[in-house]
Amino acid sequence: MKKVAAGVTQLQIQRFVNLYFVETGTPGEWVLVDTGLPGSEKDIIAAADKLFYPGTHPEAIILTHGHMDHSGSVQALAEHWKVPVLAHPLEMPFLTARAVYPAADPTVENGGTLAFVARFFPPQSFQLSDYVQAFPTDSEEVPFLPGWRWLHVPGHAPGQLALFRESDRTLLGADAFATANHESVPALLLQLPKISVAGAPFNYDWQQVRESVQKLAALRPEAIGCGHGPVITGLEATAGLQQLADHFPMPTKGRYVQEPARLDANGVVSVPPAPADPLRTKLAITGVALAAIAAAAFFVKKQKTHQQNDYPKKQADGPRVPRTGKAPE
């Protein structure tokens, strides 16, 4: 676990995704922000018991957005702790199985390793109707967290939230950006600090992504924790985020670059057509070729087996030896 700021602790799950324990200001009370990957609940409960006291539970769970690496353990934790789960209203269709998030874009420019892996991600939609409720949006105050305010930062997910505490300029940025090179598996595993674009293959509206980064950079944060990457503080946090905002690397090619997916309160309205994916075509061709080779090998093996089984029969049906014991001349 790593300290982000006073009363804010980061827990990293499998060196890939982060979640946060945020204290309310009342001793022993806290809120969990995000829930990591599926199957992470035991690690999260153990960390909470160590950080606070055995048997502790949060006042609530807040989801910055509903992607699998942020909501994966929410059902198990909600059942264990019996606490409310809050998410932005625009995330509700995807968290209650009424809609599926826009498909990932493995063709996006500079998508790196994540783009390759995104080809094999299943469609994301979850049935959490019994657990999740809409985050109140009638004010900027964060429920259960006095002194914090929330900001809507779409582009990566329609109802993505960032949380900001003005008193010490602490920012929990979700996947609006990352604090490590999100497109490089080695950089993530080594936790090399670098403020950069997050989740490129899953960004469905690049203009919104850039505007969200600019909105958060204007806060001039001095302590940053995001969904992916290490904690970054001080000038490195403030200047690094401003650098990303000023020189945002807008991709030039990809499914959602020229035309975004359109979403509303009911889910996905429309998505642009998927561009040709050369790698997927190559993989398909390779798969067909391997299947053909396997079929040919099976046929050859079957023929050999048939011939071997038929040989004794031919021997039995061959020339008969007369009773004299001499072979025919």
Salt bridges, closest charged atoms under 4 A:
ASP34 OD2 - HIS70 ND1 2.91
ASP69 OD2 - HIS70 NE2 3.67
ASP69 OD2 - HIS228 NE2 3.10
GLU140 OE1 - ARG149 NH1 3.78
GLU166 OE2 - ARG169 NH1 2.80
ASP168 OD2 - ARG165 NH2 2.75
ASP175 OD2 - HIS65 NE2 3.38
ASP175 OD2 - HIS70 NE2 2.96
ASP175 OD2 - HIS156 NE2 3.20
ASP175 OD1 - HIS228 NE2 3.47
ASP277 OD1 - ARG119 NH2 2.95
ASP277 OD2 - ARG280 NE 3.71
ASP310 OD2 - LYS314 NZ 3.86
